[in-house]
Amino acid sequence: MHSNQTKILILNGPNLNLLGSREPIIYGSHSLEQIKRLCETRATELNVEIDFIQTNHEGEMLEHIHDGGARFQGIVLNPAAYSHTSVALLDAVLAVDVPVVEVHLSNIHKREEYRKKSFVSFGAAGVIFGFGATGYILALDGLVAKIGANKMVE
């Protein structure tokens, strides 16, 4: 890896390890491993490096975001259910000096009322939802474009 190669963290929250078998009508039929492979392919095409992580633990997500702010140029974050409950995740997103793109597989605005509000969205550079696994690719594309635009401004 070249030292100046763009590095992006893709961080996935609780229950996403069950994708593919968990409510496929809502979340699609892709497993998290399949989504990881899609992201790796797109990252290669974009000439960026990714770390792809999943955890069911809020504190671990916070640690990864904190670490991500120092080690990566951007973060793709699927906070899953923590979107709607965690001010701590919002605070972590606000604390790091890298753009964060929030991703949701489902269209959160077509779901239960409590899912329509995301604390994390307030701190995100952008939000992509409702496109299933393709949302991750859209998030990578948007994040790489944003990072590139920021480099041009510096």
C-alpha positions as CSV (number, residue, x, y, z in Angstrom):
1,M,0.0,0.0,0.0
2,H,1.2,3.5,-0.8
3,S,1.4,5.8,2.2
4,N,-0.8,8.4,0.3
5,Q,-3.5,5.9,-0.7
6,T,-6.9,6.8,0.6
7,K,-8.1,4.5,3.3
8,I,-11.8,4.2,4.3
9,L,-13.3,2.4,7.2
10,I,-16.6,0.6,6.6
11,L,-18.2,0.0,10.0
12,N,-21.3,-2.1,10.5
13,G,-23.5,-2.2,13.6
14,P,-25.6,-4.7,15.5
15,N,-27.4,-7.6,13.9
16,L,-25.9,-7.0,10.5
17,N,-23.9,-10.2,10.9
18,L,-27.3,-11.9,10.3
19,L,-27.9,-10.3,6.9
20,G,-29.0,-12.7,4.2
21,S,-31.2,-14.7,6.6
22,R,-32.6,-11.8,8.7
23,E,-35.8,-10.4,7.3
24,P,-34.7,-10.5,3.7
25,I,-37.9,-8.8,2.6
26,I,-36.6,-5.7,4.5
27,Y,-32.8,-6.1,4.3
28,G,-32.3,-8.0,1.1
29,S,-30.7,-11.4,0.5
30,H,-27.1,-10.3,0.5
31,S,-25.0,-11.6,3.4
32,L,-22.6,-9.2,5.1
33,E,-19.7,-11.2,3.5
34,Q,-21.2,-10.6,0.1
35,I,-21.5,-6.9,0.8
36,K,-17.9,-6.9,1.9
37,R,-16.8,-8.5,-1.4
38,L,-18.9,-5.9,-3.3
39,C,-17.1,-3.1,-1.4
40,E,-13.7,-4.7,-1.9
41,T,-14.3,-4.8,-5.7
42,R,-15.5,-1.2,-5.8
43,A,-12.6,-0.1,-3.6
44,T,-10.1,-1.6,-6.0
45,E,-11.8,0.2,-8.9
46,L,-11.6,3.4,-6.9
47,N,-8.0,2.8,-5.9
48,V,-8.8,3.0,-2.2
49,E,-8.1,0.7,0.7
50,I,-10.9,-0.4,3.0
51,D,-11.2,-2.0,6.4
52,F,-14.6,-3.7,6.8
53,I,-15.7,-4.3,10.3
54,Q,-18.9,-5.5,12.1
55,T,-19.7,-5.4,15.8
56,N,-22.8,-5.8,17.9
57,H,-21.4,-3.7,20.6
58,E,-21.9,0.1,20.9
59,G,-18.7,0.7,22.8
60,E,-16.7,-1.1,20.1
61,M,-18.3,1.0,17.4
62,L,-17.2,4.1,19.3
63,E,-13.7,2.9,19.6
64,H,-13.6,2.1,15.8
65,I,-14.9,5.6,15.0
66,H,-12.3,7.2,17.3
67,D,-9.6,5.1,15.8
68,G,-11.0,5.7,12.3
69,G,-10.7,9.4,12.7
70,A,-6.9,9.0,13.0
71,R,-6.2,6.2,10.6
72,F,-8.7,6.8,7.7
73,Q,-9.7,9.6,5.4
74,G,-13.4,8.7,5.7
75,I,-15.9,6.3,7.3
76,V,-18.9,4.5,5.8
77,L,-21.1,3.8,8.8
78,N,-24.2,1.5,9.0
79,P,-25.1,2.1,12.7
80,A,-28.2,-0.1,12.3
81,A,-30.5,0.2,15.3
82,Y,-28.0,2.4,17.1
83,S,-28.9,5.1,14.6
84,H,-32.1,5.7,16.5
85,T,-30.8,5.4,20.1
86,S,-27.2,6.5,20.4
87,V,-26.2,10.0,21.1
88,A,-22.8,8.6,21.9
89,L,-22.4,7.5,18.2
90,L,-23.4,11.0,17.1
91,D,-20.8,12.5,19.5
92,A,-18.1,10.2,18.1
93,V,-19.0,11.1,14.5
94,L,-18.9,14.8,15.4
95,A,-15.5,14.3,17.2
96,V,-13.6,12.9,14.3
97,D,-12.2,15.1,11.6
98,V,-13.2,12.9,8.6
99,P,-16.4,12.7,6.6
100,V,-18.8,10.0,7.6
101,V,-21.5,8.6,5.3
102,E,-24.4,6.9,7.0
103,V,-25.9,3.9,5.2
104,H,-29.1,1.9,5.7
105,L,-30.1,-1.0,3.6
106,S,-33.8,-0.3,4.0
107,N,-35.8,2.9,3.4
108,I,-36.0,4.0,7.0
109,H,-38.8,6.5,6.2
110,K,-41.1,3.7,5.1
111,R,-40.7,1.8,8.4
112,E,-41.8,2.2,12.0
113,E,-42.0,5.8,13.3
114,Y,-39.1,5.4,15.7
115,R,-36.8,4.4,12.8
116,K,-37.4,7.7,10.9
117,K,-35.1,9.6,13.3
118,S,-31.3,9.0,13.2
119,F,-29.1,10.8,15.7
120,V,-26.1,9.9,13.6
121,S,-27.5,11.7,10.5
122,F,-27.0,15.0,12.3
123,G,-23.3,14.5,12.1
124,A,-23.0,12.7,8.8
125,A,-21.7,14.3,5.6
126,G,-24.3,12.3,3.8
127,V,-27.0,9.6,4.3
128,I,-27.9,6.8,1.8
129,F,-30.8,4.5,2.5
130,G,-33.2,2.3,0.7
131,F,-30.9,0.9,-2.0
132,G,-29.9,-2.4,-0.2
133,A,-26.3,-3.6,-0.7
134,T,-25.9,-1.0,-3.5
135,G,-26.1,1.7,-0.9
136,Y,-22.6,0.7,0.3
137,I,-21.2,1.3,-3.3
138,L,-23.0,4.6,-3.5
139,A,-21.6,5.6,-0.1
140,L,-18.0,4.6,-1.2
141,D,-18.4,6.6,-4.5
142,G,-19.8,9.7,-2.6
143,L,-17.1,9.5,0.1
144,V,-14.3,9.2,-2.4
145,A,-15.6,12.1,-4.3
146,K,-15.9,14.2,-1.1
147,I,-12.4,13.3,0.0
148,G,-11.1,14.2,-3.4
149,A,-12.9,17.5,-3.4
150,N,-11.4,18.2,0.1
151,K,-7.9,17.4,-1.2
152,M,-8.3,19.8,-4.0
153,V,-9.3,22.6,-1.6
154,E,-6.3,22.0,0.7
